[in-house]
Amino acid sequence: MNVKIERLAIIGVGLIGGSLVRALREAGALKSVVGIGRSLPNLEEALSLGICDEITQDLVEGVRGADVVFISVPVCAIPGVVAGIAPALAPGCIVTDGGSVKSAIVSECEALMPPGCFFVGGHPIAGTEHTGAAASFATLYRGRRCILTPTERTDVAALERVSRMWRLAGADVCLMEPGHHDRIFAEISHLPHMAAYALVHAVGTADVEGENVLSYTAGGFRDFTRIASSDPAMWRDIALMNRNSLLQSIDGFSTSMAELRRRIAAGDGEGLSEFFTTAKLFRDGII
């Protein structure tokens, strides 16, 4: 199995795509990289930082001759990107992505692959609240999980090559059915972001005798709501694309909040201690 990627095309050279390139360069697994995107200043920065060997804003020209294409754009845009590049893909090309929603993406993108080309759904579990090529770093994936979501249509050799790519980047690779992935990440990733955005929105719009409530925030509030500084467009797309699973998660969270409210309203100290202790035990059990 060939380890070195002769020509890697990165569509969306930001934190995720840029960090993948940096990690693979350190591992000696790349021959050349072309960065593709809409923002010319970001592409030029990626070029100046040595992330890319060449850059282009033309999707079709960028993927010509690539043996691997990695797509890191908002999830709702991924199928459209694949549709646009499909006619230009070289025989044997593998297309993979970093989107945090998988069922819809995998289903649509597999159907768009021309004969002899392959799609492998992926989701690296890593990130920060920062964006852009300058935010990328080589150790982002070290010791982190990368979930690949093969189906019965997935080419075995393509899956193995993508798995090896992520392992070379430092990630621990595991396989998961796309729908199962989406249900899990609605709970552990998408819901927390919705909660953080909702909390900051609620506090920011709170009317407390004309005070700017947010000016009094300290470490706890800032730590808890850090993820609300993430890219709003990205999370809009995730919320829409994974809405069925996310709505189930929000309903579960609403049930917990309603129960917490009931115990506070009732002055139920024992019930509150039990509620908080149960949550603490769950949190303390996270490895």
ROLUM-636481 format. One record per residue: residue number from 1; residue in three letters; x, y, z of N, C-alpha, C in turn. Coordinates in pm, whole numbers, plus 50000, padded with zeros to 5 digits. Layout:
N
PT  pos  code    n.X    n.Y    n.Z   ca.X   ca.Y   ca.Z    c.X    c.Y    c.Z
PT  NUM   ALA      X      Y      Z      X      Y      Z      X      Y      Z
...
//
This chain:
287
PT  pos  code    n.X    n.Y    n.Z   ca.X   ca.Y   ca.Z    c.X    c.Y    c.Z
PT    1   MET  50085  49880  50000  50000  50000  50000  50088  50125  50000
PT    2   ASN  50066  50211  49901  50145  50333  49891  50112  50428  50006
PT    3   VAL  50213  50472  50076  50193  50563  50189  50200  50707  50144
PT    4   LYS  50298  50739  50062  50318  50878  50021  50208  50923  49926
PT    5   ILE  50155  51042  49953  50056  51103  49865  50131  51189  49765
PT    6   GLU  50115  51156  49639  50187  51229  49534  50136  51373  49522
PT    7   ARG  50006  51386  49518  49947  51520  49505  49819  51526  49590
PT    8   LEU  49826  51600  49698  49712  51617  49787  49646  51751  49758
PT    9   ALA  49517  51747  49730  49440  51870  49711  49358  51896  49836
PT   10   ILE  49378  52013  49897  49305  52051  50018  49204  52158  49980
PT   11   ILE  49078  52127  49992  48973  52225  49964  48927  52282  50098
PT   12   GLY  48972  52403  50125  48946  52466  50255  49069  52456  50343
PT   13   VAL  49164  52548  50323  49291  52539  50395  49282  52623  50523
PT   14   GLY  49213  52566  50621  49199  52633  50749  49265  52554  50859
PT   15   LEU  49208  52560  50977  49263  52487  51092  49272  52338  51063
PT   16   ILE  49163  52279  51014  49157  52134  50995  49244  52090  50879
PT   17   GLY  49222  52147  50761  49301  52108  50644  49447  52145  50657
PT   18   GLY  49474  52264  50709  49613  52307  50725  49688  52221  50825
PT   19   SER  49623  52183  50934  49689  52099  51034  49717  51960  50979
PT   20   LEU  49626  51908  50897  49650  51778  50834  49775  51783  50747
PT   21   VAL  49788  51887  50667  49906  51901  50582  50032  51912  50666
PT   22   ARG  50029  51995  50768  50148  52013  50852  50191  51879  50915
PT   23   ALA  50094  51801  50962  50125  51672  51024  50182  51575  50923
PT   24   LEU  50123  51570  50805  50170  51477  50702  50306  51519  50648
PT   25   ARG  50333  51647  50643  50467  51692  50601  50571  51646  50702
PT   26   GLU  50540  51660  50831  50634  51615  50933  50659  51465  50923
PT   27   ALA  50557  51391  50880  50569  51246  50868  50635  51204  50737
PT   28   GLY  50666  51301  50651  50727  51270  50522  50634  51197  50428
PT   29   ALA  50503  51223  50440  50404  51147  50364  50349  51223  50244
PT   30   LEU  50405  51339  50213  50352  51421  50104  50460  51455  50002
PT   31   LYS  50420  51456  49875  50511  51505  49772  50475  51649  49735
PT   32   SER  50347  51674  49710  50305  51811  49679  50163  51835  49726
PT   33   VAL  50133  51961  49756  50002  52000  49809  49952  52123  49734
PT   34   VAL  49828  52115  49689  49764  52232  49629  49650  52275  49721
PT   35   GLY  49649  52401  49759  49544  52456  49843  49439  52523  49757
PT   36   ILE  49313  52493  49785  49201  52544  49707  49103  52612  49801
PT   37   GLY  49055  52730  49764  48959  52799  49849  48910  52926  49784
PT   38   ARG  48817  52993  49851  48760  53115  49797  48836  53240  49843
PT   39   SER  48895  53233  49963  48964  53350  50019  49109  53354  49971
PT   40   LEU  49139  53446  49881  49276  53458  49831  49374  53496  49941
PT   41   PRO  49342  53590  50031  49437  53621  50139  49471  53498  50224
PT   42   ASN  49373  53415  50255  49400  53295  50335  49487  53197  50256
PT   43   LEU  49459  53182  50127  49540  53093  50044  49684  53144  50035
PT   44   GLU  49699  53273  50019  49833  53331  50011  49909  53312  50142
PT   45   GLU  49837  53320  50254  49900  53296  50383  49944  53150  50394
PT   46   ALA  49858  53059  50348  49893  52917  50350  50017  52890  50266
PT   47   LEU  50028  52960  50155  50145  52945  50068  50270  53000  50137
PT   48   SER  50257  53115  50199  50373  53177  50265  50419  53097  50386
PT   49   LEU  50326  53027  50450  50359  52946  50567  50415  52809  50529
PT   50   GLY  50417  52779  50401  50469  52651  50356  50372  52537  50370
PT   51   ILE  50245  52568  50397  50144  52463  50405  50118  52406  50266
PT   52   CYS  50109  52494  50169  50081  52453  50031  50199  52484  49940
PT   53   ASP  50211  52405  49836  50313  52430  49734  50258  52519  49624
PT   54   GLU  50128  52513  49605  50061  52600  49509  49919  52623  49555
PT   55   ILE  49857  52728  49504  49720  52762  49545  49638  52798  49424
PT   56   THR  49507  52783  49437  49416  52823  49331  49277  52843  49389
PT   57   GLN  49200  52928  49326  49060  52946  49363  48968  52866  49272
PT   58   ASP  49027  52794  49178  48952  52715  49081  48946  52570  49127
PT   59   LEU  48828  52524  49168  48813  52388  49219  48856  52283  49117
PT   60   VAL  48809  52297  48996  48836  52196  48893  48985  52188  48863
PT   61   GLU  49048  52301  48843  49193  52300  48814  49271  52248  48934
PT   62   GLY  49224  52280  49053  49298  52240  49173  49304  52091  49194
PT   63   VAL  49198  52020  49158  49196  51875  49184  49254  51792  49071
PT   64   ARG  49285  51854  48959  49339  51777  48845  49470  51710  48886
PT   65   GLY  49478  51581  48863  49600  51507  48891  49619  51468  49036
PT   66   ALA  49526  51506  49124  49540  51471  49266  49507  51324  49286
PT   67   ASP  49586  51258  49372  49549  51120  49406  49465  51115  49533
PT   68   VAL  49470  51222  49615  49383  51234  49732  49330  51377  49739
PT   69   VAL  49200  51390  49764  49138  51520  49784  49075  51520  49923
PT   70   PHE  49111  51621  50004  49052  51635  50137  48968  51762  50138
PT   71   ILE  48840  51748  50176  48747  51860  50174  48717  51904  50317
PT   72   SER  48744  52030  50346  48718  52086  50479  48646  52219  50461
PT   73   VAL  48517  52208  50431  48431  52325  50413  48306  52300  50496
PT   74   PRO  48220  52403  50517  48096  52380  50591  48019  52260  50535
PT   75   VAL  47959  52182  50625  47905  52052  50585  47800  52060  50475
PT   76   CYS  47717  52163  50475  47615  52173  50371  47675  52196  50233
PT   77   ALA  47798  52245  50228  47863  52273  50100  47936  52153  50043
PT   78   ILE  47960  52049  50124  48045  51938  50078  47988  51866  49957
PT   79   PRO  47861  51824  49956  47810  51755  49836  47821  51840  49709
PT   80   GLY  47797  51970  49720  47809  52058  49604  47951  52067  49553
PT   81   VAL  48047  52069  49647  48188  52070  49608  48223  51941  49535
PT   82   VAL  48178  51828  49588  48207  51699  49524  48144  51693  49386
PT   83   ALA  48023  51742  49372  47958  51743  49241  48039  51827  49142
PT   84   GLY  48095  51937  49191  48172  52024  49103  48304  51966  49058
PT   85   ILE  48369  51890  49146  48502  51838  49112  48498  51701  49047
PT   86   ALA  48387  51629  49060  48381  51490  49014  48428  51470  48869
PT   87   PRO  48386  51554  48773  48428  51530  48635  48579  51546  48613
PT   88   ALA  48648  51616  48705  48791  51643  48686  48880  51546  48763
PT   89   LEU  48822  51455  48838  48903  51364  48921  48979  51263  48834
PT   90   ALA  49105  51241  48872  49187  51142  48801  49142  51001  48840
PT   91   PRO  49159  50905  48751  49126  50766  48786  49199  50722  48912
PT   92   GLY  49126  50658  49002  49185  50611  49126  49187  50713  49238
PT   93   CYS  49142  50835  49211  49146  50940  49313  49054  50905  49430
PT   94   ILE  49102  50936  49548  49023  50917  49671  48982  51054  49723
PT   95   VAL  48853  51071  49747  48800  51194  49805  48753  51163  49946
PT   96   THR  48796  51244  50041  48751  51228  50179  48724  51365  50238
PT   97   ASP  48663  51367  50355  48620  51495  50412  48643  51497  50561
PT   98   GLY  48620  51614  50622  48635  51629  50766  48509  51676  50833
PT   99   GLY  48393  51659  50766  48268  51709  50820  48219  51633  50941
PT  100   SER  48154  51702  51034  48108  51639  51157  47967  51583  51147
PT  101   VAL  47909  51587  51028  47784  51518  50999  47813  51420  50886
PT  102   LYS  47764  51297  50898  47810  51196  50803  47702  51133  50717
PT  103   SER  47583  51106  50767  47484  51030  50690  47453  51095  50555
PT  104   ALA  47412  51220  50558  47374  51287  50434  47494  51305  50342
PT  105   ILE  47608  51342  50400  47727  51365  50318  47772  51237  50249
PT  106   VAL  47783  51129  50324  47832  51004  50266  47737  50954  50159
PT  107   SER  47608  50956  50186  47510  50908  50089  47517  50986  49959
PT  108   GLU  47521  51119  49969  47523  51202  49849  47655  51192  49774
PT  109   CYS  47766  51193  49848  47897  51196  49784  47934  51063  49720
PT  110   GLU  47895  50953  49781  47921  50824  49719  47854  50815  49582
PT  111   ALA  47733  50868  49573  47658  50862  49448  47719  50951  49340
PT  112   LEU  47799  51049  49381  47858  51144  49286  47992  51099  49229
PT  113   MET  48052  50994  49287  48184  50951  49243  48180  50890  49103
PT  114   PRO  48267  50937  49014  48276  50874  48882  48338  50735  48894
PT  115   PRO  48318  50649  48796  48377  50514  48802  48528  50519  48824
PT  116   GLY  48577  50437  48913  48720  50431  48940  48769  50531  49042
PT  117   CYS  48678  50614  49097  48714  50708  49204  48631  50672  49328
PT  118   PHE  48681  50714  49445  48624  50661  49568  48605  50771  49672
PT  119   PHE  48494  50760  49746  48468  50852  49856  48475  50777  49988
PT  120   VAL  48544  50837  50085  48552  50782  50221  48515  50893  50318
PT  121   GLY  48406  50875  50390  48363  50976  50487  48454  50977  50609
PT  122   GLY  48486  51096  50659  48574  51106  50774  48537  51221  50866
PT  123   HIS  48579  51209  50991  48555  51315  51089  48665  51314  51194
PT  124   PRO  48767  51398  51179  48870  51409  51283  48815  51481  51405
PT  125   ILE  48832  51421  51522  48775  51479  51645  48881  51569  51708
PT  126   ALA  48897  51684  51653  48997  51779  51702  48959  51917  51650
PT  127   GLY  49006  52017  51719  48979  52152  51673  49000  52254  51784
PT  128   THR  48991  52378  51747  48993  52489  51842  48887  52586  51796
PT  129   GLU  48869  52697  51868  48773  52797  51825  48831  52889  51717
PT  130   HIS  48957  52868  51680  49022  52955  51582  49010  52898  51440
PT  131   THR  49018  52984  51343  49001  52944  51204  49113  53001  51117
PT  132   GLY  49123  52951  50995  49220  53003  50900  49349  52925  50899
PT  133   ALA  49425  52941  50791  49551  52868  50775  49648  52896  50888
PT  134   ALA  49651  53020  50934  49747  53058  51038  49718  52989  51172
PT  135   ALA  49596  52940  51190  49559  52872  51315  49603  52727  51317
PT  136   SER  49648  52673  51203  49681  52531  51195  49814  52500  51263
PT  137   PHE  49825  52375  51311  49950  52331  51371  49962  52179  51358
PT  138   ALA  50086  52130  51354  50113  51991  51317  50065  51889  51418
PT  139   THR  50050  51928  51543  50016  51829  51647  49866  51826  51681
PT  140   LEU  49784  51892  51600  49642  51900  51632  49579  51762  51650
PT  141   TYR  49621  51665  51568  49554  51534  51568  49626  51430  51653
PT  142   ARG  49734  51467  51713  49813  51370  51787  49735  51316  51907
PT  143   GLY  49712  51185  51908  49639  51122  52016  49489  51145  52013
PT  144   ARG  49439  51209  51908  49295  51233  51894  49234  51126  51804
PT  145   ARG  49105  51108  51816  49036  51013  51730  49001  51073  51596
PT  146   CYS  49005  50990  51494  48947  51025  51364  48851  50912  51329
PT  147   ILE  48726  50946  51310  48624  50846  51279  48605  50842  51128
PT  148   LEU  48616  50723  51071  48583  50702  50930  48452  50625  50925
PT  149   THR  48369  50658  50824  48234  50604  50821  48208  50529  50690
PT  150   PRO  48267  50412  50675  48247  50334  50552  48106  50276  50543
PT  151   THR  48067  50248  50421  47940  50179  50395  47971  50057  50310
PT  152   GLU  47867  49986  50269  47890  49869  50184  47948  49907  50048
PT  153   ARG  47939  50035  50011  47991  50080  49883  48138  50125  49892
PT  154   THR  48192  50135  50012  48327  50189  50029  48432  50090  49978
PT  155   ASP  48524  50142  49897  48634  50061  49847  48731  50030  49962
PT  156   VAL  48765  49903  49977  48848  49860  50090  48987  49923  50084
PT  157   ALA  49047  49926  49966  49182  49983  49953  49180  50133  49980
PT  158   ALA  49074  50202  49935  49063  50346  49960  49046  50373  50109
PT  159   LEU  48966  50291  50175  48947  50306  50320  49078  50287  50394
PT  160   GLU  49157  50187  50353  49285  50162  50420  49382  50278  50396
PT  161   ARG  49380  50334  50277  49473  50444  50249  49437  50568  50332
PT  162   VAL  49308  50598  50343  49266  50712  50424  49297  50685  50572
PT  163   SER  49277  50562  50616  49310  50526  50755  49458  50549  50782
PT  164   ARG  49543  50508  50690  49687  50525  50709  49725  50671  50707
PT  165   MET  49657  50749  50623  49685  50893  50619  49661  50956  50756
PT  166   TRP  49549  50922  50818  49517  50981  50948  49608  50928  51058
PT  167   ARG  49647  50801  51048  49741  50748  51148  49876  50818  51136
PT  168   LEU  49918  50847  51014  50043  50921  50995  50034  51062  51051
PT  169   ALA  49914  51117  51052  49893  51251  51109  49886  51248  51262
PT  170   GLY  49891  51127  51319  49892  51113  51464  49761  51071  51526
PT  171   ALA  49658  51050  51443  49525  51021  51496  49506  50871  51522
PT  172   ASP  49416  50842  51615  49368  50705  51638  49242  50687  51555
PT  173   VAL  49247  50595  51460  49137  50578  51365  49039  50473  51414
PT  174   CYS  48909  50504  51407  48807  50403  51433  48697  50415  51327
PT  175   LEU  48625  50306  51309  48521  50299  51206  48383  50299  51270
PT  176   MET  48287  50365  51202  48154  50378  51259  48053  50395  51146
PT  177   GLU  47936  50338  51164  47828  50354  51066  47783  50501  51066
PT  178   PRO  47757  50561  50949  47728  50705  50943  47615  50753  51034
PT  179   GLY  47503  50681  51035  47390  50724  51117  47421  50716  51266
PT  180   HIS  47495  50614  51306  47534  50600  51446  47627  50715  51486
PT  181   HIS  47717  50749  51395  47806  50864  51417  47724  50990  51445
PT  182   ASP  47624  51016  51362  47549  51140  51373  47471  51148  51503
PT  183   ARG  47419  51033  51549  47344  51033  51675  47436  51061  51794
PT  184   ILE  47554  50999  51792  47651  51020  51901  47697  51165  51905
PT  185   PHE  47732  51220  51788  47790  51354  51788  47686  51464  51804
PT  186   ALA  47560  51430  51781  47455  51525  51819  47457  51546  51970
PT  187   GLU  47487  51439  52045  47489  51448  52191  47616  51513  52245
PT  188   ILE  47733  51468  52196  47857  51508  52263  47925  51629  52200
PT  189   SER  47882  51670  52082  47946  51784  52017  47845  51890  51974
PT  190   HIS  47744  51850  51900  47652  51948  51844  47565  52011  51952
PT  191   LEU  47512  51929  52044  47432  51984  52154  47512  52080  52242
PT  192   PRO  47635  52045  52284  47712  52141  52366  47733  52276  52297
PT  193   HIS  47756  52273  52166  47771  52401  52095  47640  52479  52097
PT  194   MET  47528  52410  52074  47399  52479  52079  47375  52538  52218
PT  195   ALA  47410  52461  52322  47391  52509  52459  47477  52631  52488
PT  196   ALA  47602  52629  52439  47692  52743  52461  47641  52867  52389
PT  197   TYR  47600  52850  52263  47545  52964  52189  47420  53018  52258
PT  198   ALA  47331  52927  52302  47206  52970  52366  47234  53042  52497
PT  199   LEU  47330  52991  52575  47361  53054  52703  47415  53195  52684
PT  200   VAL  47512  53210  52591  47568  53343  52568  47462  53437  52512
PT  201   HIS  47375  53386  52425  47267  53467  52371  47173  53512  52482
PT  202   ALA  47139  53420  52573  47048  53453  52683  47108  53557  52777
PT  203   VAL  47234  53538  52814  47300  53631  52905  47325  53765  52836
PT  204   GLY  47365  53760  52709  47394  53883  52636  47272  53969  52613
PT  205   THR  47153  53905  52610  47030  53982  52588  46950  54001  52717
PT  206   ALA  47006  53956  52829  46935  53971  52957  46922  54119  52995
PT  207   ASP  46806  54155  53041  46781  54294  53084  46785  54298  53237
PT  208   VAL  46899  54339  53290  46916  54348  53436  46943  54495  53469
PT  209   GLU  46836  54571  53472  46842  54713  53507  46947  54788  53426
PT  210   GLY  46950  54758  53296  47038  54831  53205  47184  54793  53211
PT  211   GLU  47221  54693  53292  47361  54653  53306  47406  54569  53185
PT  212   ASN  47532  54586  53150  47595  54495  53054  47643  54374  53132
PT  213   VAL  47559  54271  53139  47586  54157  53225  47717  54088  53186
PT  214   LEU  47746  54082  53058  47866  54011  53012  47995  54076  53061
PT  215   SER  47989  54203  53100  48110  54270  53147  48156  54217  53283
PT  216   TYR  48070  54141  53350  48105  54086  53481  48151  53940  53475
PT  217   THR  48157  53884  53356  48192  53742  53346  48336  53717  53389
PT  218   ALA  48357  53598  53447  48491  53557  53492  48527  53424  53427
PT  219   GLY  48624  53355  53487  48681  53237  53424  48583  53126  53395
PT  220   GLY  48493  53098  53489  48400  52987  53470  48311  53007  53349
PT  221   PHE  48252  53123  53338  48164  53152  53224  48243  53149  53094
PT  222   ARG  48361  53207  53096  48440  53212  52973  48487  53074  52930
PT  223   ASP  48526  52990  53027  48568  52855  52994  48452  52774  52935
PT  224   PHE  48336  52785  53000  48221  52706  52958  48172  52747  52820
PT  225   THR  48182  52875  52789  48125  52925  52663  48228  52948  52554
PT  226   ARG  48351  52901  52574  48456  52922  52474  48412  52879  52335
PT  227   ILE  48341  52766  52325  48305  52713  52194  48201  52800  52123
PT  228   ALA  48139  52892  52194  48047  52985  52128  48121  53088  52044
PT  229   SER  48255  53086  52049  48334  53171  51960  48366  53101  51829
PT  230   SER  48316  52979  51811  48339  52905  51687  48264  52969  51571
PT  231   ASP  48298  52926  51451  48244  52984  51328  48091  52965  51320
PT  232   PRO  48013  53073  51323  47866  53060  51318  47816  52991  51192
PT  233   ALA  47879  53017  51077  47833  52955  50952  47849  52804  50957
PT  234   MET  47960  52759  51014  47984  52615  51024  47877  52550  51111
PT  235   TRP  47846  52612  51225  47749  52552  51316  47606  52566  51268
PT  236   ARG  47578  52669  51190  47447  52677  51124  47427  52556  51034
PT  237   ASP  47530  52525  50954  47518  52412  50860  47507  52279  50933
PT  238   ILE  47585  52263  51040  47579  52138  51117  47439  52121  51177
PT  239   ALA  47384  52229  51233  47252  52221  51295  47146  52182  51192
PT  240   LEU  47158  52235  51072  47060  52204  50968  47078  52063  50913
PT  241   MET  47201  52023  50889  47225  51893  50826  47200  51777  50922
PT  242   ASN  47220  51799  51051  47199  51691  51148  47078  51722  51236
PT  243   ARG  46980  51791  51180  46872  51844  51261  46789  51737  51332
PT  244   ASN  46763  51623  51268  46680  51522  51333  46745  51468  51460
PT  245   SER  46873  51430  51448  46945  51381  51566  46962  51492  51669
PT  246   LEU  46990  51614  51621  47012  51725  51713  46884  51761  51789
PT  247   LEU  46771  51754  51721  46645  51784  51789  46617  51683  51901
PT  248   GLN  46653  51556  51878  46639  51456  51984  46727  51493  52104
PT  249   SER  46849  51539  52073  46941  51576  52181  46891  51699  52257
PT  250   ILE  46840  51797  52184  46787  51918  52248  46667  51883  52336
PT  251   ASP  46582  51791  52288  46467  51749  52369  46513  51684  52499
PT  252   GLY  46616  51600  52491  46670  51538  52612  46728  51640  52708
PT  253   PHE  46799  51738  52653  46856  51845  52735  46746  51928  52799
PT  254   SER  46641  51956  52722  46528  52034  52776  46462  51960  52891
PT  255   THR  46453  51828  52880  46396  51748  52988  46480  51760  53115
PT  256   SER  46612  51754  53099  46701  51769  53214  46690  51909  53275
PT  257   MET  46685  52012  53191  46671  52148  53242  46538  52167  53313
PT  258   ALA  46432  52107  53259  46301  52119  53323  46302  52051  53461
PT  259   GLU  46369  51938  53471  46379  51869  53599  46461  51950  53697
PT  260   LEU  46570  52009  53650  46652  52094  53737  46570  52215  53785
PT  261   ARG  46494  52274  53695  46411  52389  53732  46308  52349  53837
PT  262   ARG  46248  52231  53817  46147  52185  53912  46205  52171  54053
PT  263   ARG  46327  52115  54062  46388  52095  54193  46426  52228  54258
PT  264   ILE  46473  52323  54176  46505  52456  54231  46378  52524  54281
PT  265   ALA  46272  52521  54197  46146  52587  54233  46086  52528  54360
PT  266   ALA  46106  52398  54379  46050  52331  54497  46138  52347  54620
PT  267   GLY  46254  52410  54604  46346  52422  54717  46396  52286  54763
PT  268   ASP  46408  52195  54668  46444  52055  54699  46597  52040  54705
PT  269   GLY  46655  52071  54821  46799  52063  54836  46853  51923  54815
PT  270   GLU  46783  51824  54869  46828  51686  54853  46824  51643  54706
PT  271   GLY  46716  51685  54639  46704  51653  54497  46811  51721  54414
PT  272   LEU  46844  51845  54448  46950  51916  54377  47085  51849  54399
PT  273   SER  47113  51809  54522  47239  51740  54549  47250  51612  54468
PT  274   GLU  47139  51538  54460  47139  51413  54382  47162  51442  54233
PT  275   PHE  47096  51545  54183  47109  51583  54041  47254  51621  54010
PT  276   PHE  47311  51709  54092  47447  51755  54069  47549  51642  54088
PT  277   THR  47526  51557  54186  47618  51446  54211  47619  51348  54095
PT  278   THR  47499  51317  54043  47491  51228  53927  47568  51286  53809
PT  279   ALA  47547  51415  53782  47617  51481  53672  47768  51482  53696
PT  280   LYS  47810  51508  53819  47952  51510  53851  48017  51374  53827
PT  281   LEU  47946  51268  53866  48000  51133  53846  48015  51102  53697
PT  282   PHE  47917  51144  53617  47930  51127  53472  48052  51203  53420
PT  283   ARG  48066  51328  53465  48178  51411  53416  48311  51355  53462
PT  284   ASP  48320  51312  53585  48445  51258  53638  48484  51128  53569
PT  285   GLY  48387  51060  53511  48415  50934  53441  48467  50952  53300
PT  286   ILE  48468  51077  53251  48522  51103  53117  48675  51089  53121
PT  287   ILE  48727  51007  53033  48872  50984  53031  48941  51101  52962
//
